[in-house]
């Protein structure tokens, strides 16, 4: 038996990964400290990692949560994320299931056409003209329909479906089950890893999306959370004052521009971070099988 030994290569890998992790964690810790810091601490130059317990304040979060546009952004983002993910996941699974069947006519040709779109697209202006002609401007559908099916997700899911044994489907067909029954009662339960993986990608994509909102949404009431966050970061204090009903800023609170920006970033980031642990156990399995098999 081979004994587990640390080699120089292992040490180098651990050191490199540790330093890489620090570059990711330090900005988060810095922003977390700023979000709980009063104005005289947050405006001090330098890296803030450990807050002074005596200086901790919740005024930044209180100011952010009193902004009606934060809650409007949350509502619009949740609507987009829930409906967009569900619809995209359903249509992607339908397309992948069809392409995974060997008896589907010209399967290779249609797969090539789909993969072709990963390298060549119509462009921003033609897409905008199409969305406008379809009368989707200022509608939630403009944020979902143009990217209804991702070619990458479709191929990954198709490969996963191709790896499933066909015996299950044949047995169900002998018992009289139709294609939709087989799909929802056999294929979907067996494909939990890839569905959870692609679903996580779609959720993160919808939650973080902002550019298409700038293009297709002109009504402030339909702005998503990322657009609100972008305005806060770019406009700073004055934007937050305009959002809230309070008329005072420095006089009654310990808020600061940097503290408000940090609190806003955490308010927009924490919910999506909390969704990852629920699908973590499916993530690696779904990616590996979907990318290698089929």
Secondary structure, 3 states (H helix, E strand, C coil): CCCCCCCHHHHHHHHHHHHHHHHHHHHHHHHHHHHCECHHHHCCCCCCCCCCHHHECCHHHHHHHCCHHHHHHHHHHHHHHHHHHHHHHHHHHHHHHHHCCCCCCCHHHHHHHHHHCCCCCCCHHHHHHHHHHCCCCCCHHHHCHHHCCCHHHHHHHHHHHHHCCCHHHHHHHHCCCCHHHHHHHHHHHHCHHHHHHHHHHHHHHHHHCCHHHHHHCCCHHHCCHHHHHHHHHHHCHHHHHHHCCCCCCCCCCCCCHHHHHHHHHHHHHHHHHHHHHHHHHHHHHHHHHHHHCC
